[in-house]
Each structure stands twice: as C-alpha cells, then as structure tokens.
Amino acid sequence: MPRMSKLRQKEALTGYLFIMPWLLGFLLFTAGPMLFSLFASFTNYDITSQMRWVGFDNYRRLFFDDQFFWVSLGNTAFYAVFAVPLSIGVGLTIAVLLNQKIPGQRVFRTIFFLPKVLTGVAVLLLWLWVFNPDLGPINTFLRAIGIKYPPFWFGDPLWAKPALIIMSMWGAAGGYIIYLAGLQGIPKELYEAANLDGATPLQRFFRITVPMMSPTIYFKLITGISGALQFWEAALIMSEGGKGGPSYSTLFYGLYMWQTAFGDYRMGYASAMAWILLFITLGITLLQNHFSRRWVYYEGEAKE
C-alpha cells in the first residue's frame, strides 16, 4: 500500500482538526450517553445507590409485568396514527393555498409560519383556555350552533387524545414551508399541459402535485412518526398533575418514561424504555423504506 505524501498527510491532519470539535461533542454528548444508557438498562440504576447488574430483568418486567407500558404504547400509537396523516394533509393544503399568486402573499406566509416561532408552555396554556369546557371559544361555538353538551376535552378520557391531536395541527400549519419548497420545484409545464387537456384543479392536485411531492411527503412521514413516538411535553402540561390523566388516557410513552426517570428515579428501567423506543422507531422506519421501494418498483413496471 503506497504511503501518503507529506502534503496529503497535512491535508488529512487539517481535516481531522476541523472536525475535532464536532467529534468530541458527538463522543461526549451523544455516543457516550447512549452507551451508558445501554449499560444502565441492564442494571437497577437509580442515582442514589450503587449499580447492580440485573440482566434482562428490566425488559422482562416491561413486557410482562408493567401494564402502564402497554397503556402508554397504545396511547402513543393512537396519537401517531391520527396526528401524522392529519398534519401532512394540513401542511400540504396550506402550502398549496400559499403557493397561489395573490395580493399579500408574503403576509399570509408570515402569519402561517408564526406557530413555528410561538412555541413553549405559554402556547400550551393558551390551548388550555381554548379547550376550557365552560369558557373556551370551542365549546362556546359548539353551544352557539345547538350542541347543548359539548365535550369536556381534557377532563374526559374519550376526548383528551383527540384534543391533543387537534392541538398538534397548530404546529402542522407552521410546517408548511417544507411543502412549499417542494411545490415550487414542480415544473409549471406539467400544469400547463394538464390545463390544455381540460384537467380540473382536483385532478391536477392528485395526478401532478401529489406524485411530484411524494419525496417530500415521505420525508415528512418519516420525521412525523419519529416525532409522534416521542410526543409527551404537551401531555405533561395538559394532563392532571402530569400523570397522564384522566384515567391514563394521555399517558404517552415519552411521558411515562420521563416520570419513571425523573419522578421515580428508576434510571435503569427508563433506559430500557428508551432503547425499546429506539428499536420501535428503527423498525417502523425500515418498514416504511421497504414498502416505499416496492411502490417505486411496481410503479416503474407499470409505466413500462
């Protein structure tokens, strides 16, 4: 194997020096904690006492002895199944509307981007007022149109998760900018040819816009599911005392993991939960990738 010249060695050394800050940060703040949490998941680590190796006992207890594990996993799955498709539909619809050349286009784009800027506990408290069963604007409107007994929202196990899903559309509206970038990459000639063929706006949307936007939609689907599986901050603020109430209807996986780690100080048990979530997310991502490739393959065969 030929030896590197002094110039190549100097270039390589310079490159390593440039990436050294990132490499140190990755090892200290990402890879290091991940490896430690993997080790901790096989122990009874609780911060206050010495670590003791328990093997797969944490994982066994999660799958066979912990009913809240399955409750939280079911709540999270329910949220992901409904919130992710709705957020994609809302974001894409808003992007299509804001892609039209109308007066005040930039003003409307700025207004719809505000949800990405206005985040945090203050916004969640505002949503608590919006869903207030007595004085909130939603129930006030429902009573005005003749619904005498509107939902109790966060006080009702049946409506608590739908309320959180509705609330998540606030963030979906702010995510329109990614769809807008994809829309502006679609050749205008396709729409012009469709107009000459007499295609309706609905036909142009489903036969041109959606197929051409499929890479963007797929990206948002992957990131959306990953984000939905980690959803818990809003449930912490909205639920009764942050315990996943009422009747554990808002006990999401992330919230239960947070309570286990920082409420009960069962760090080893919470680490096992974290790694299970990692493998669930990885498995879903691989399945999506597999089926997307099969869809592209069959589509290519159909065109031939």
C-alpha positions as YAML, in Angstrom:
chain: A
units: angstrom
residues:
- id: 1
  name: MET
  ca: [0.00, 0.00, 0.00]
- id: 2
  name: PRO
  ca: [1.59, 3.31, -1.09]
- id: 3
  name: ARG
  ca: [2.43, 5.79, 1.65]
- id: 4
  name: MET
  ca: [0.68, 9.15, 1.73]
- id: 5
  name: SER
  ca: [2.71, 12.14, 0.67]
- id: 6
  name: LYS
  ca: [3.52, 14.83, 3.21]
- id: 7
  name: LEU
  ca: [1.04, 17.17, 1.53]
- id: 8
  name: ARG
  ca: [-1.78, 14.56, 1.77]
- id: 9
  name: GLN
  ca: [-0.88, 13.86, 5.40]
- id: 10
  name: LYS
  ca: [-1.02, 17.57, 6.18]
- id: 11
  name: GLU
  ca: [-4.41, 17.88, 4.45]
- id: 12
  name: ALA
  ca: [-5.76, 14.89, 6.38]
- id: 13
  name: LEU
  ca: [-4.47, 16.27, 9.68]
- id: 14
  name: THR
  ca: [-6.06, 19.65, 8.92]
- id: 15
  name: GLY
  ca: [-9.36, 17.94, 8.14]
- id: 16
  name: TYR
  ca: [-9.31, 16.00, 11.41]
- id: 17
  name: LEU
  ca: [-8.53, 19.19, 13.32]
- id: 18
  name: PHE
  ca: [-11.54, 20.90, 11.75]
- id: 19
  name: ILE
  ca: [-13.92, 18.08, 12.67]
- id: 20
  name: MET
  ca: [-12.41, 17.60, 16.13]
- id: 21
  name: PRO
  ca: [-14.95, 19.92, 17.93]
- id: 22
  name: TRP
  ca: [-17.86, 18.00, 16.39]
- id: 23
  name: LEU
  ca: [-16.20, 14.65, 17.05]
- id: 24
  name: LEU
  ca: [-15.58, 15.49, 20.72]
- id: 25
  name: GLY
  ca: [-19.13, 16.78, 21.10]
- id: 26
  name: PHE
  ca: [-20.52, 13.62, 19.50]
- id: 27
  name: LEU
  ca: [-18.47, 11.32, 21.73]
- id: 28
  name: LEU
  ca: [-19.16, 13.27, 24.94]
- id: 29
  name: PHE
  ca: [-22.80, 14.26, 24.46]
- id: 30
  name: THR
  ca: [-24.28, 11.65, 22.09]
- id: 31
  name: ALA
  ca: [-22.35, 8.38, 21.78]
- id: 32
  name: GLY
  ca: [-21.16, 8.38, 25.40]
- id: 33
  name: PRO
  ca: [-24.61, 8.87, 26.98]
- id: 34
  name: MET
  ca: [-26.12, 6.34, 24.58]
- id: 35
  name: LEU
  ca: [-23.62, 3.66, 25.55]
- id: 36
  name: PHE
  ca: [-24.07, 4.49, 29.24]
- id: 37
  name: SER
  ca: [-27.87, 4.24, 28.93]
- id: 38
  name: LEU
  ca: [-27.49, 0.89, 27.16]
- id: 39
  name: PHE
  ca: [-25.40, -0.40, 30.06]
- id: 40
  name: ALA
  ca: [-27.78, 1.16, 32.61]
- id: 41
  name: SER
  ca: [-30.74, -0.61, 31.01]
- id: 42
  name: PHE
  ca: [-29.30, -3.89, 32.29]
- id: 43
  name: THR
  ca: [-28.91, -2.57, 35.85]
- id: 44
  name: ASN
  ca: [-31.07, -1.29, 38.69]
- id: 45
  name: TYR
  ca: [-29.53, 2.19, 38.41]
- id: 46
  name: ASP
  ca: [-31.49, 4.73, 40.50]
- id: 47
  name: ILE
  ca: [-28.87, 7.51, 41.07]
- id: 48
  name: THR
  ca: [-28.93, 7.13, 44.88]
- id: 49
  name: SER
  ca: [-27.46, 3.64, 45.21]
- id: 50
  name: GLN
  ca: [-24.75, 1.56, 43.61]
- id: 51
  name: MET
  ca: [-25.48, -0.01, 40.25]
- id: 52
  name: ARG
  ca: [-26.33, -3.71, 40.32]
- id: 53
  name: TRP
  ca: [-26.45, -5.89, 37.20]
- id: 54
  name: VAL
  ca: [-29.93, -7.36, 36.65]
- id: 55
  name: GLY
  ca: [-29.56, -8.58, 33.07]
- id: 56
  name: PHE
  ca: [-32.76, -8.56, 31.03]
- id: 57
  name: ASP
  ca: [-34.99, -8.17, 34.09]
- id: 58
  name: ASN
  ca: [-35.96, -4.56, 33.20]
- id: 59
  name: TYR
  ca: [-37.05, -5.65, 29.72]
- id: 60
  name: ARG
  ca: [-38.93, -8.67, 31.06]
- id: 61
  name: ARG
  ca: [-40.81, -6.52, 33.58]
- id: 62
  name: LEU
  ca: [-41.73, -4.02, 30.87]
- id: 63
  name: PHE
  ca: [-43.20, -6.61, 28.54]
- id: 64
  name: PHE
  ca: [-44.83, -8.93, 31.06]
- id: 65
  name: ASP
  ca: [-45.42, -7.12, 34.37]
- id: 66
  name: ASP
  ca: [-45.93, -3.42, 33.59]
- id: 67
  name: GLN
  ca: [-49.46, -2.63, 32.42]
- id: 68
  name: PHE
  ca: [-48.65, 1.08, 32.05]
- id: 69
  name: PHE
  ca: [-46.02, 0.20, 29.45]
- id: 70
  name: TRP
  ca: [-48.71, -1.14, 27.13]
- id: 71
  name: VAL
  ca: [-51.17, 1.64, 28.00]
- id: 72
  name: SER
  ca: [-48.59, 4.31, 27.15]
- id: 73
  name: LEU
  ca: [-47.58, 2.48, 23.98]
- id: 74
  name: GLY
  ca: [-51.23, 2.24, 22.88]
- id: 75
  name: ASN
  ca: [-51.84, 5.94, 23.56]
- id: 76
  name: THR
  ca: [-48.74, 6.85, 21.57]
- id: 77
  name: ALA
  ca: [-49.77, 4.60, 18.66]
- id: 78
  name: PHE
  ca: [-53.25, 6.18, 18.64]
- id: 79
  name: TYR
  ca: [-51.72, 9.66, 18.53]
- id: 80
  name: ALA
  ca: [-49.29, 8.74, 15.73]
- id: 81
  name: VAL
  ca: [-51.93, 7.04, 13.56]
- id: 82
  name: PHE
  ca: [-54.19, 10.10, 13.54]
- id: 83
  name: ALA
  ca: [-51.87, 13.07, 14.11]
- id: 84
  name: VAL
  ca: [-49.26, 12.28, 11.45]
- id: 85
  name: PRO
  ca: [-51.61, 11.89, 8.42]
- id: 86
  name: LEU
  ca: [-53.63, 14.92, 9.53]
- id: 87
  name: SER
  ca: [-50.50, 17.04, 9.91]
- id: 88
  name: ILE
  ca: [-49.33, 16.03, 6.43]
- id: 89
  name: GLY
  ca: [-52.73, 16.87, 4.94]
- id: 90
  name: VAL
  ca: [-52.99, 20.21, 6.75]
- id: 91
  name: GLY
  ca: [-49.42, 21.24, 5.90]
- id: 92
  name: LEU
  ca: [-49.74, 20.29, 2.23]
- id: 93
  name: THR
  ca: [-53.13, 22.01, 1.86]
- id: 94
  name: ILE
  ca: [-51.84, 25.24, 3.41]
- id: 95
  name: ALA
  ca: [-48.73, 25.11, 1.22]
- id: 96
  name: VAL
  ca: [-50.85, 24.73, -1.93]
- id: 97
  name: LEU
  ca: [-53.00, 27.71, -0.92]
- id: 98
  name: LEU
  ca: [-49.98, 29.86, -0.07]
- id: 99
  name: ASN
  ca: [-48.33, 28.94, -3.37]
- id: 100
  name: GLN
  ca: [-51.01, 30.88, -5.26]
- id: 101
  name: LYS
  ca: [-50.07, 34.29, -6.60]
- id: 102
  name: ILE
  ca: [-52.42, 36.59, -4.72]
- id: 103
  name: PRO
  ca: [-52.04, 40.06, -3.16]
- id: 104
  name: GLY
  ca: [-50.48, 39.92, 0.31]
- id: 105
  name: GLN
  ca: [-48.90, 36.51, -0.31]
- id: 106
  name: ARG
  ca: [-45.87, 37.26, 1.86]
- id: 107
  name: VAL
  ca: [-48.04, 38.50, 4.72]
- id: 108
  name: PHE
  ca: [-50.08, 35.28, 4.72]
- id: 109
  name: ARG
  ca: [-46.92, 33.17, 4.61]
- id: 110
  name: THR
  ca: [-45.54, 35.05, 7.62]
- id: 111
  name: ILE
  ca: [-48.78, 34.61, 9.57]
- id: 112
  name: PHE
  ca: [-48.90, 30.86, 8.94]
- id: 113
  name: PHE
  ca: [-45.25, 30.48, 9.91]
- id: 114
  name: LEU
  ca: [-45.85, 32.03, 13.36]
- id: 115
  name: PRO
  ca: [-46.74, 28.66, 15.02]
- id: 116
  name: LYS
  ca: [-43.12, 27.58, 14.49]
- id: 117
  name: VAL
  ca: [-41.95, 30.65, 16.39]
- id: 118
  name: LEU
  ca: [-44.63, 30.74, 19.10]
- id: 119
  name: THR
  ca: [-43.94, 27.53, 21.00]
- id: 120
  name: GLY
  ca: [-43.48, 26.51, 24.61]
- id: 121
  name: VAL
  ca: [-45.51, 26.40, 27.80]
- id: 122
  name: ALA
  ca: [-47.17, 29.77, 27.14]
- id: 123
  name: VAL
  ca: [-48.81, 28.43, 23.98]
- id: 124
  name: LEU
  ca: [-49.91, 25.25, 25.79]
- id: 125
  name: LEU
  ca: [-51.55, 27.34, 28.49]
- id: 126
  name: LEU
  ca: [-53.34, 29.27, 25.77]
- id: 127
  name: TRP
  ca: [-54.65, 25.99, 24.38]
- id: 128
  name: LEU
  ca: [-55.89, 25.06, 27.84]
- id: 129
  name: TRP
  ca: [-58.06, 28.15, 27.69]
- id: 130
  name: VAL
  ca: [-59.19, 27.35, 24.13]
- id: 131
  name: PHE
  ca: [-60.37, 23.88, 25.28]
- id: 132
  name: ASN
  ca: [-61.85, 25.14, 28.55]
- id: 133
  name: PRO
  ca: [-65.20, 23.29, 28.83]
- id: 134
  name: ASP
  ca: [-67.03, 26.29, 30.32]
- id: 135
  name: LEU
  ca: [-65.48, 29.45, 28.87]
- id: 136
  name: GLY
  ca: [-63.32, 28.23, 25.97]
- id: 137
  name: PRO
  ca: [-64.10, 29.51, 22.44]
- id: 138
  name: ILE
  ca: [-64.50, 25.97, 21.03]
- id: 139
  name: ASN
  ca: [-67.28, 24.95, 23.42]
- id: 140
  name: THR
  ca: [-68.82, 28.43, 23.21]
- id: 141
  name: PHE
  ca: [-69.08, 27.98, 19.44]
- id: 142
  name: LEU
  ca: [-70.48, 24.44, 19.80]
- id: 143
  name: ARG
  ca: [-73.19, 25.68, 22.17]
- id: 144
  name: ALA
  ca: [-73.99, 28.51, 19.76]
- id: 145
  name: ILE
  ca: [-74.75, 26.03, 16.96]
- id: 146
  name: GLY
  ca: [-77.05, 23.97, 19.17]
- id: 147
  name: ILE
  ca: [-74.82, 21.38, 20.86]
- id: 148
  name: LYS
  ca: [-76.03, 21.51, 24.47]
- id: 149
  name: TYR
  ca: [-73.40, 19.21, 25.97]
- id: 150
  name: PRO
  ca: [-70.06, 19.76, 24.21]
- id: 151
  name: PRO
  ca: [-67.04, 17.61, 25.07]
- id: 152
  name: PHE
  ca: [-65.24, 18.06, 28.36]
- id: 153
  name: TRP
  ca: [-61.96, 17.71, 26.41]
- id: 154
  name: PHE
  ca: [-59.00, 17.22, 28.79]
- id: 155
  name: GLY
  ca: [-61.35, 16.19, 31.59]
- id: 156
  name: ASP
  ca: [-62.83, 13.32, 29.56]
- id: 157
  name: PRO
  ca: [-60.80, 10.15, 28.76]
- id: 158
  name: LEU
  ca: [-62.67, 9.83, 25.45]
- id: 159
  name: TRP
  ca: [-61.81, 13.33, 24.22]
- id: 160
  name: ALA
  ca: [-58.39, 14.00, 25.80]
- id: 161
  name: LYS
  ca: [-56.33, 12.45, 22.99]
- id: 162
  name: PRO
  ca: [-58.45, 13.96, 20.17]
- id: 163
  name: ALA
  ca: [-57.94, 17.36, 21.82]
- id: 164
  name: LEU
  ca: [-54.17, 16.86, 21.75]
- id: 165
  name: ILE
  ca: [-54.38, 15.77, 18.10]
- id: 166
  name: ILE
  ca: [-56.36, 18.90, 17.21]
- id: 167
  name: MET
  ca: [-53.84, 20.98, 19.11]
- id: 168
  name: SER
  ca: [-50.96, 19.42, 17.16]
- id: 169
  name: MET
  ca: [-52.37, 20.88, 13.94]
- id: 170
  name: TRP
  ca: [-51.12, 24.25, 15.21]
- id: 171
  name: GLY
  ca: [-47.57, 23.05, 14.62]
- id: 172
  name: ALA
  ca: [-48.52, 21.33, 11.35]
- id: 173
  name: ALA
  ca: [-49.65, 24.68, 9.93]
- id: 174
  name: GLY
  ca: [-46.23, 26.13, 10.67]
- id: 175
  name: GLY
  ca: [-44.51, 23.26, 8.87]
- id: 176
  name: TYR
  ca: [-45.93, 24.25, 5.50]
- id: 177
  name: ILE
  ca: [-42.61, 25.78, 4.39]
- id: 178
  name: ILE
  ca: [-41.10, 22.37, 3.51]
- id: 179
  name: TYR
  ca: [-44.10, 21.54, 1.33]
- id: 180
  name: LEU
  ca: [-43.91, 24.99, -0.25]
- id: 181
  name: ALA
  ca: [-40.29, 24.40, -1.24]
- id: 182
  name: GLY
  ca: [-41.31, 21.10, -2.85]
- id: 183
  name: LEU
  ca: [-44.23, 22.71, -4.70]
- id: 184
  name: GLN
  ca: [-42.01, 25.37, -6.21]
- id: 185
  name: GLY
  ca: [-39.79, 22.63, -7.62]
- id: 186
  name: ILE
  ca: [-42.61, 21.15, -9.73]
- id: 187
  name: PRO
  ca: [-42.25, 22.17, -13.42]
- id: 188
  name: LYS
  ca: [-45.01, 24.59, -14.44]
- id: 189
  name: GLU
  ca: [-45.17, 22.93, -17.86]
- id: 190
  name: LEU
  ca: [-46.94, 19.94, -16.28]
- id: 191
  name: TYR
  ca: [-49.80, 22.13, -15.07]
- id: 192
  name: GLU
  ca: [-49.97, 23.97, -18.39]
- id: 193
  name: ALA
  ca: [-50.23, 20.67, -20.28]
- id: 194
  name: ALA
  ca: [-52.93, 19.48, -17.86]
- id: 195
  name: ASN
  ca: [-54.89, 22.71, -18.42]
- id: 196
  name: LEU
  ca: [-54.78, 22.16, -22.18]
- id: 197
  name: ASP
  ca: [-56.11, 18.63, -21.64]
- id: 198
  name: GLY
  ca: [-59.00, 20.05, -19.59]
- id: 199
  name: ALA
  ca: [-57.97, 18.68, -16.21]
- id: 200
  name: THR
  ca: [-59.86, 20.06, -13.20]
- id: 201
  name: PRO
  ca: [-57.98, 21.57, -10.21]
- id: 202
  name: LEU
  ca: [-58.72, 18.41, -8.21]
- id: 203
  name: GLN
  ca: [-57.34, 16.20, -10.97]
- id: 204
  name: ARG
  ca: [-54.20, 18.36, -11.23]
- id: 205
  name: PHE
  ca: [-53.70, 18.08, -7.49]
- id: 206
  name: PHE
  ca: [-53.96, 14.28, -7.29]
- id: 207
  name: ARG
  ca: [-52.28, 13.44, -10.61]
- id: 208
  name: ILE
  ca: [-49.48, 16.03, -10.64]
- id: 209
  name: THR
  ca: [-48.99, 17.68, -7.26]
- id: 210
  name: VAL
  ca: [-49.22, 14.61, -5.02]
- id: 211
  name: PRO
  ca: [-46.99, 12.32, -7.17]
- id: 212
  name: MET
  ca: [-44.38, 15.04, -7.65]
- id: 213
  name: MET
  ca: [-44.46, 15.81, -3.93]
- id: 214
  name: SER
  ca: [-44.08, 12.17, -2.87]
- id: 215
  name: PRO
  ca: [-40.40, 12.52, -1.77]
- id: 216
  name: THR
  ca: [-41.32, 15.48, 0.45]
- id: 217
  name: ILE
  ca: [-44.39, 13.69, 1.82]
- id: 218
  name: TYR
  ca: [-42.29, 10.61, 2.53]
- id: 219
  name: PHE
  ca: [-39.71, 12.72, 4.39]
- id: 220
  name: LYS
  ca: [-42.45, 14.34, 6.48]
- id: 221
  name: LEU
  ca: [-43.98, 10.92, 7.14]
- id: 222
  name: ILE
  ca: [-40.67, 9.56, 8.49]
- id: 223
  name: THR
  ca: [-39.93, 12.59, 10.66]
- id: 224
  name: GLY
  ca: [-43.59, 12.90, 11.70]
- id: 225
  name: ILE
  ca: [-43.81, 9.34, 13.01]
- id: 226
  name: SER
  ca: [-40.49, 9.72, 14.81]
- id: 227
  name: GLY
  ca: [-41.73, 12.93, 16.44]
- id: 228
  name: ALA
  ca: [-45.12, 11.42, 17.32]
- id: 229
  name: LEU
  ca: [-43.48, 8.48, 19.08]
- id: 230
  name: GLN
  ca: [-41.57, 10.97, 21.25]
- id: 231
  name: PHE
  ca: [-44.61, 13.17, 21.98]
- id: 232
  name: TRP
  ca: [-45.08, 13.96, 25.68]
- id: 233
  name: GLU
  ca: [-44.43, 17.64, 26.56]
- id: 234
  name: ALA
  ca: [-47.96, 18.81, 25.84]
- id: 235
  name: ALA
  ca: [-49.43, 15.86, 27.78]
- id: 236
  name: LEU
  ca: [-47.26, 16.81, 30.77]
- id: 237
  name: ILE
  ca: [-48.83, 20.29, 30.86]
- id: 238
  name: MET
  ca: [-52.37, 19.32, 29.87]
- id: 239
  name: SER
  ca: [-52.91, 16.18, 31.96]
- id: 240
  name: GLU
  ca: [-53.90, 16.10, 35.61]
- id: 241
  name: GLY
  ca: [-50.70, 16.81, 37.53]
- id: 242
  name: GLY
  ca: [-48.65, 15.49, 34.63]
- id: 243
  name: LYS
  ca: [-49.70, 11.91, 35.46]
- id: 244
  name: GLY
  ca: [-51.41, 11.11, 32.18]
- id: 245
  name: GLY
  ca: [-54.95, 11.69, 33.34]
- id: 246
  name: PRO
  ca: [-57.84, 11.40, 33.09]
- id: 247
  name: SER
  ca: [-57.77, 7.62, 33.54]
- id: 248
  name: TYR
  ca: [-54.30, 7.44, 31.94]
- id: 249
  name: SER
  ca: [-55.75, 8.46, 28.58]
- id: 250
  name: THR
  ca: [-52.86, 10.89, 28.00]
- id: 251
  name: LEU
  ca: [-50.12, 8.72, 29.47]
- id: 252
  name: PHE
  ca: [-47.90, 8.71, 26.40]
- id: 253
  name: TYR
  ca: [-44.75, 6.63, 26.17]
- id: 254
  name: GLY
  ca: [-42.45, 9.63, 26.50]
- id: 255
  name: LEU
  ca: [-44.38, 10.95, 29.48]
- id: 256
  name: TYR
  ca: [-44.25, 7.58, 31.25]
- id: 257
  name: MET
  ca: [-40.52, 7.33, 30.54]
- id: 258
  name: TRP
  ca: [-39.97, 10.84, 31.91]
- id: 259
  name: GLN
  ca: [-41.96, 10.04, 35.06]
- id: 260
  name: THR
  ca: [-40.01, 6.80, 35.54]
- id: 261
  name: ALA
  ca: [-36.64, 8.52, 35.15]
- id: 262
  name: PHE
  ca: [-37.11, 11.88, 36.85]
- id: 263
  name: GLY
  ca: [-40.13, 11.19, 39.07]
- id: 264
  name: ASP
  ca: [-39.33, 7.75, 40.44]
- id: 265
  name: TYR
  ca: [-35.55, 7.90, 39.72]
- id: 266
  name: ARG
  ca: [-35.61, 4.45, 38.15]
- id: 267
  name: MET
  ca: [-32.98, 5.36, 35.57]
- id: 268
  name: GLY
  ca: [-32.16, 1.77, 34.60]
- id: 269
  name: TYR
  ca: [-35.80, 0.97, 33.92]
- id: 270
  name: ALA
  ca: [-36.25, 4.22, 31.94]
- id: 271
  name: SER
  ca: [-33.11, 3.44, 29.94]
- id: 272
  name: ALA
  ca: [-34.65, 0.12, 28.92]
- id: 273
  name: MET
  ca: [-37.77, 2.00, 27.83]
- id: 274
  name: ALA
  ca: [-35.64, 4.39, 25.78]
- id: 275
  name: TRP
  ca: [-33.92, 1.56, 23.91]
- id: 276
  name: ILE
  ca: [-37.22, -0.16, 23.21]
- id: 277
  name: LEU
  ca: [-38.50, 3.11, 21.72]
- id: 278
  name: LEU
  ca: [-35.34, 3.36, 19.61]
- id: 279
  name: PHE
  ca: [-35.88, -0.12, 18.15]
- id: 280
  name: ILE
  ca: [-39.59, 0.55, 17.55]
- id: 281
  name: THR
  ca: [-38.73, 3.73, 15.65]
- id: 282
  name: LEU
  ca: [-35.99, 1.97, 13.71]
- id: 283
  name: GLY
  ca: [-38.32, -0.90, 12.81]
- id: 284
  name: ILE
  ca: [-41.08, 1.42, 11.56]
- id: 285
  name: THR
  ca: [-38.56, 3.42, 9.52]
- id: 286
  name: LEU
  ca: [-37.15, 0.28, 7.88]
- id: 287
  name: LEU
  ca: [-40.67, -0.95, 7.07]
- id: 288
  name: GLN
  ca: [-41.56, 2.40, 5.51]
- id: 289
  name: ASN
  ca: [-38.36, 2.33, 3.48]
- id: 290
  name: HIS
  ca: [-39.06, -1.24, 2.33]
- id: 291
  name: PHE
  ca: [-42.63, -0.54, 1.20]
- id: 292
  name: SER
  ca: [-41.66, 2.76, -0.45]
- id: 293
  name: ARG
  ca: [-39.05, 0.97, -2.55]
- id: 294
  name: ARG
  ca: [-41.56, -1.72, -3.54]
- id: 295
  name: TRP
  ca: [-44.04, 1.01, -4.51]
- id: 296
  name: VAL
  ca: [-41.43, 2.74, -6.70]
- id: 297
  name: TYR
  ca: [-40.51, -0.62, -8.26]
- id: 298
  name: TYR
  ca: [-44.10, -1.55, -9.14]
- id: 299
  name: GLU
  ca: [-44.78, 1.98, -10.40]
- id: 300
  name: GLY
  ca: [-41.78, 1.72, -12.72]
- id: 301
  name: GLU
  ca: [-43.01, -1.66, -14.02]
- id: 302
  name: ALA
  ca: [-46.49, -0.22, -14.64]
- id: 303
  name: LYS
  ca: [-45.02, 2.66, -16.69]
- id: 304
  name: GLU
  ca: [-43.06, 0.22, -18.82]
...
